[in-house]
Amino acid sequence: MTRGSRTLLFVLAATAANILITAAAFVLLLVLYGLSLGRILPPGAAAPAIILCFIAAVLLSAFVYKKGLDWARKKWRLEEKLGFSPKRD
């Protein structure tokens, strides 16, 4: 397997993982909203809460993605195996 194909598979897997993390965080935040503020606020206030949950889920998944990528880069020496380096000297 060439470096290019390994890189492509890594990018596809990392993208799929990021989408799954975003979806899980979004559902978790919506459940938390439903169990807390959703019981107090009127139904008309749900739209802004859903937007805020989505934005928070995207930010949370970006943070988890970066930390996970840093961890994987150190553990498996990804620069050597995939042929890219995030730091340009």
Secondary structure per residue as TSV (DSSP state, phi and psi in degrees):
chain	resnum	aa	ss	phi	psi
A	1	M	-	360.0	131.9
A	2	T	-	-80.8	165.7
A	3	R	H	-62.2	-37.9
A	4	G	H	-63.1	-42.2
A	5	S	H	-70.9	-36.5
A	6	R	H	-64.3	-40.8
A	7	T	H	-63.7	-43.2
A	8	L	H	-61.2	-45.4
A	9	L	H	-63.4	-39.6
A	10	F	H	-63.9	-45.0
A	11	V	H	-63.6	-42.1
A	12	L	H	-64.3	-43.3
A	13	A	H	-66.4	-41.5
A	14	A	H	-65.9	-37.9
A	15	T	H	-65.6	-44.1
A	16	A	H	-62.2	-42.0
A	17	A	H	-63.7	-40.2
A	18	N	H	-64.4	-40.5
A	19	I	H	-65.0	-42.1
A	20	L	H	-65.0	-40.0
A	21	I	H	-64.5	-41.9
A	22	T	H	-61.8	-45.6
A	23	A	H	-64.5	-42.7
A	24	A	H	-65.0	-42.0
A	25	A	H	-65.9	-38.7
A	26	F	H	-63.4	-45.8
A	27	V	H	-64.2	-43.0
A	28	L	H	-61.2	-43.8
A	29	L	H	-66.3	-36.6
A	30	L	H	-66.5	-39.0
A	31	V	H	-63.8	-44.1
A	32	L	H	-62.1	-39.8
A	33	Y	H	-63.4	-43.8
A	34	G	H	-64.0	-33.6
A	35	L	H	-82.8	-17.4
A	36	S	T	-115.4	-84.9
A	37	L	H	-72.4	-24.4
A	38	G	H	-62.8	-26.3
A	39	R	H	-80.5	-23.1
A	40	I	H	-96.0	-45.7
A	41	L	S	-77.9	154.6
A	42	P	-	-69.5	159.3
A	43	P	G	-59.4	-26.4
A	44	G	G	-68.2	-16.7
A	45	A	G	-88.3	4.7
A	46	A	H	-73.6	-33.6
A	47	A	H	-61.0	-49.8
A	48	P	H	-63.5	-34.1
A	49	A	H	-66.7	-38.3
A	50	I	H	-66.0	-40.9
A	51	I	H	-63.7	-44.2
A	52	L	H	-64.9	-37.8
A	53	C	H	-63.7	-39.6
A	54	F	H	-66.2	-45.2
A	55	I	H	-62.8	-43.2
A	56	A	H	-63.9	-37.8
A	57	A	H	-66.1	-40.3
A	58	V	H	-65.5	-44.1
A	59	L	H	-64.8	-42.0
A	60	L	H	-64.3	-41.7
A	61	S	H	-68.4	-34.2
A	62	A	H	-64.5	-40.7
A	63	F	H	-64.8	-46.9
A	64	V	H	-64.5	-39.8
A	65	Y	H	-61.1	-46.0
A	66	K	H	-64.7	-45.8
A	67	K	H	-64.2	-40.7
A	68	G	H	-66.0	-38.9
A	69	L	H	-67.4	-41.1
A	70	D	H	-61.8	-42.5
A	71	W	H	-63.8	-46.1
A	72	A	H	-66.2	-36.6
A	73	R	H	-62.1	-41.3
A	74	K	H	-74.4	-43.1
A	75	K	H	-68.3	-43.7
A	76	W	H	-110.2	10.5
A	77	R	T	47.3	61.3
A	78	L	H	-65.1	-27.7
A	79	E	H	-60.9	-38.9
A	80	E	H	-71.6	-40.7
A	81	K	H	-80.9	-33.9
A	82	L	H	-102.2	-18.2
A	83	G	-	83.4	23.6
A	84	F	-	-134.5	157.1
A	85	S	-	-136.9	129.1
A	86	P	S	-71.4	-21.3
A	87	K	S	-98.3	121.8
A	88	R	-	-100.7	114.1
A	89	D	-	-93.1	360.0
